[in-house]
Every structure is written in structure tokens, then in C-alpha cells.
Amino acid sequence: MTEVQVVEWLKRAAPSTGRGVVLGIGDDCAIYRARGSSEDLLVTTDQFIEGVHFRSSDSPESIGHRALARGLSDIAAMGGVPRFCLLSLTKPAKYDDRWLKRLYRGLRKLAGRTNTVLAGGDLARGANLACDIVVCGSVRRGRAILRSGAKPGDTIYVSGALGGPASRNYPVRFLEPRLKLGARLRASACIDITDGLALDLHRLCAASGVSARIESIPIVRGATENHALSGGDEYELLFTSSAESPDGIPIGRIEAGEPGRIWLRDTAITPVGHDHFSV
């Protein structure tokens, strides 16, 4: 099964809501709503594994930064603000104490800048470095932006140019999660681009029961349209709105049609992107 198929199977296999959980499997974050609270809690988790998500030659500061930034990007996609994080870390013996402290320095610097408290986690030793981040945020009750709200006629926007991480010789970035943008968005649906524009737009459309037509894609210098469509690791926001938005670059329009179907101008495309379970 692919990642998408595993997620769909899990959604059918067991309930993922109840006991205060009002949104479970299938969006950027789960939503927990305490009785009588004016806020909803957003909870997300992300793995960050050596040889899969980053190279062993990457600086420890960038690894710590990016491990947290991935979770913060999910909070941004739901329109929330971060509260705290938990980091579970598996460390190989080849990395010494000084290297470890540099990793935490990178994480703590971003945490301080985004008012995210490092509240705990777990430590273990293993063959490969792995970070498992849990981030909790909040949003006004009932105001989270979901993947499932796009409507035919909505304009599709992205928050920046795409394709950089997949293009050759693109430098490792201290990516900045779009928290300020997410918190002020007035969008019908939103997702952050982690696995490529085509696949993540497919996920948004499938959740909303609509199709989409892409007319143009803003691309960073040196990248191609294919890099933007299937490269991933962007962490820009992809969102839809029925009104003109000053916060994004318009790339197309939501249409009625087969849920999840993506058109690139006049050609139907397969939503290929990064899938850990695909062959």
C-alpha cells in the first residue's frame, strides 16, 4: 500500500474521533476540543530520519531547526499558533556531545523565535539518527482551516515559488514555517506542501470532493515545472479561497469533477510526489 492507501485504510479500520477529538486521521493536525474551551488544540507529529529526510553531512543546527519546522508548518496550515513541542531523539554513537548540543541549539533557536516551548521528549541510542517531533498549537474554537473546505470556483494559491529543494545543487535551507501567514489566512482550505504540489493538491481535492486545474506555477530560478509538481519538501502553503487573496500567488481554480483529479492546463496528470511506501 502507498502512504495514501494506508491512511485511508486506517480511517476505515477504527474511529479516530471521540473523547474530545473532533478531527482525527487525514488532515495536517488532529484537533482536540476541551469542553467549554474557547480554543481548539492542534496536535501533529513528524519523523525526521537520517538518510531519508536529511544527509549525515548536514549541519546539526539545520537538522534541529528543520525537525521542528516541519511540525510548525502543519500548525501554520491549520491557521494556528504553536504552544509547545516534544522531541524524541535516537542518536548513534558517532555523534558526540558537542554535536548533540548543536542540534538542540538549532531547534531551540527556532522554538524561541516562534514562542514554542520545548516541553520534553525521549532519548535513545540507535544505528541512525532519528528525530520524532510532536507539536501542539491552538486556534480559536471552530476556526481551524481544514483540507476539506474547497469549493468549485475557488482560486488556488501558493505562498511562494516552488521547485527549489528538488532542483540540483539547491542548498539546505533553514526553512521558515509560514506561521504568520497561516494565522491571518482567510481560506476555504489549506495544506502545506511537503510531498510535491501535485500530490498535496490531490490530497486537498480528495478531502474536499472536488477536482483542480493548474494554469501556471511560480518556479524558483534553476528549477523546472516537474520539480515543483513532484519534488516536495517545500513547506509553502497551498490554499483556496472564494475571494481574491493578497497573501498568495494564484495558480489555478477548483472545479467540480472527480474528487482528487488534477489537470495541468488541459492535461489530466497523475499526482506523483514523495511517498515513503511507494516502490
Residue pairs with C-beta under 8 A, 6 or more apart in sequence:
1 9
1 277
2 275
2 277
2 278
3 275
3 276
3 277
3 278
4 203
4 275
5 277
6 277
7 25
7 26
10 16
10 25
11 24
11 25
11 26
15 24
16 24
16 25
16 26
16 30
17 23
17 24
20 32
20 33
20 34
20 35
21 30
21 31
21 32
21 33
22 31
22 32
22 33
22 40
23 29
23 30
23 31
23 144
23 146
24 30
26 147
26 207
27 78
27 146
27 147
27 148
27 207
28 44
28 74
28 75
28 77
28 78
28 147
28 191
28 192
29 42
29 43
29 44
29 74
29 75
29 77
29 78
29 80
29 137
29 144
30 42
30 43
30 44
31 40
31 41
31 42
31 43
31 78
31 144
32 40
32 41
32 43
33 40
33 41
33 141
34 41
37 141
38 140
38 141
39 138
39 139
39 140
39 141
40 138
40 139
40 140
40 141
40 142
40 143
40 144
41 83
41 136
41 137
41 138
42 74
42 75
42 78
42 80
42 136
42 137
42 138
42 139
42 144
43 134
43 135
43 136
43 137
44 71
44 74
44 75
44 134
44 135
44 137
45 71
45 132
45 133
45 134
45 135
46 67
46 70
46 71
46 74
46 132
46 133
46 135
47 53
47 130
47 131
47 132
48 54
48 63
48 66
48 67
48 70
48 130
48 131
48 132
48 133
49 128
49 129
49 130
49 131
50 56
50 128
50 129
50 130
51 128
52 276
53 66
54 62
54 63
54 66
54 172
56 129
58 172
59 102
59 106
59 172
60 95
60 99
60 100
60 102
60 103
60 105
60 106
61 102
61 103
61 105
61 106
61 109
62 106
62 172
62 174
63 103
63 106
63 129
63 131
64 102
64 103
64 104
64 105
64 106
64 107
64 108
64 110
64 131
65 106
65 107
65 109
65 110
65 174
65 175
66 174
66 175
67 87
67 107
67 131
67 133
68 85
68 87
68 107
68 110
68 111
68 116
68 133
68 135
69 110
69 174
69 175
69 176
69 177
69 235
70 133
70 194
70 235
71 85
71 133
71 134
71 135
72 82
72 110
72 114
72 116
72 135
72 177
72 179
73 175
73 177
73 178
73 192
73 194
73 235
74 135
74 192
75 81
75 82
75 135
75 137
75 177
75 179
75 182
76 177
76 178
76 179
76 181
76 182
76 183
76 192
76 237
77 145
77 182
77 190
77 191
77 192
77 237
78 137
78 139
78 144
78 145
78 146
78 182
78 190
79 139
79 143
79 144
79 145
79 182
79 183
79 185
79 187
79 190
80 137
80 138
80 139
80 144
80 182
80 183
81 115
81 137
81 138
81 139
81 179
81 183
82 114
82 115
82 116
82 135
82 136
82 137
82 179
83 116
83 117
83 136
83 137
83 138
84 116
84 117
84 118
84 119
84 135
84 136
85 111
85 116
85 117
85 118
85 119
85 133
85 134
85 135
85 136
86 118
86 119
86 120
86 121
86 133
86 134
87 107
87 118
87 121
87 131
87 132
87 133
87 134
88 121
88 122
88 123
88 124
88 131
88 132
88 133
88 134
89 103
89 121
89 122
89 123
89 124
89 129
89 130
89 131
89 132
90 124
90 125
90 126
90 128
90 129
90 130
90 131
91 100
91 123
91 124
91 125
91 126
91 129
92 125
92 126
92 127
92 128
92 129
93 125
95 129
106 174
107 118
108 118
110 116
110 174
111 117
111 118
114 177
114 179
116 135
145 182
145 185
145 187
145 189
145 190
145 239
146 189
146 190
146 207
147 189
147 190
147 191
147 203
147 204
147 207
147 208
148 189
148 207
148 208
148 209
149 187
149 188
149 189
149 208
149 240
150 188
150 189
150 204
150 205
150 208
150 210
150 240
150 254
151 188
151 208
151 210
151 240
151 242
151 254
152 210
152 254
152 255
152 256
153 242
153 253
153 254
154 188
154 189
154 240
154 241
154 242
154 253
154 254
155 240
155 241
155 242
155 244
155 245
155 250
155 252
155 253
155 254
156 201
156 212
156 214
156 238
156 239
156 240
156 250
156 251
156 252
156 253
156 254
157 187
157 238
157 239
157 240
157 241
157 245
157 247
157 248
157 249
157 250
157 251
158 193
158 197
158 217
158 218
158 236
158 237
158 238
158 239
158 248
158 249
158 251
159 178
159 181
159 236
159 237
159 238
159 239
159 247
159 248
159 249
160 218
160 234
160 236
160 249
161 218
161 219
161 220
161 249
162 193
162 197
162 217
162 218
162 219
162 220
162 223
162 227
162 228
162 231
162 234
162 236
163 217
163 219
163 220
163 223
163 224
163 225
163 227
163 228
163 231
164 170
164 173
164 220
164 222
164 223
164 227
164 234
165 173
165 231
165 232
165 233
165 234
166 196
166 223
166 227
166 228
166 230
166 231
166 232
166 233
167 220
167 222
167 223
167 224
167 227
167 231
168 222
169 222
170 222
170 223
175 235
177 235
178 192
178 235
178 236
178 237
181 237
181 247
182 190
182 237
184 247
185 237
185 239
185 245
185 247
186 241
186 243
186 245
187 239
187 240
187 241
187 245
188 239
188 240
188 241
188 242
189 204
189 207
189 208
189 239
189 240
190 204
190 237
190 238
190 239
190 240
191 200
191 201
191 203
191 204
191 237
191 238
191 239
192 200
192 234
192 235
192 236
192 237
192 238
193 200
193 232
193 234
193 235
193 236
193 237
193 238
194 200
194 232
194 233
194 234
194 235
194 274
195 232
195 273
195 274
195 275
196 228
196 229
196 230
196 231
196 232
196 271
196 272
196 273
196 274
197 214
197 217
197 228
197 229
197 230
197 234
197 238
197 273
198 229
198 230
198 262
198 269
198 270
198 271
198 272
198 273
199 230
199 232
199 271
199 272
199 273
199 274
199 275
200 238
200 273
201 212
201 214
201 238
201 262
201 271
202 260
202 262
202 271
203 260
204 212
204 238
204 240
205 211
205 212
205 254
205 259
205 260
205 261
205 262
206 259
206 260
208 254
208 259
209 259
210 254
210 255
210 256
210 257
210 259
211 254
211 255
211 256
211 257
211 258
211 259
211 260
211 261
211 262
211 263
212 252
212 253
212 254
212 255
212 261
212 262
212 263
213 252
213 253
213 255
213 262
213 263
213 264
213 265
214 251
214 252
214 262
214 263
214 264
214 265
215 251
215 252
215 253
215 265
216 251
216 252
217 225
217 228
217 229
217 251
218 249
218 251
219 225
219 227
219 228
223 231
229 264
229 269
229 272
229 273
230 272
230 273
230 274
231 273
231 274
232 273
232 274
233 274
237 248
239 245
239 248
240 254
241 248
255 263
260 271
261 268
262 268
262 269
262 271
263 269
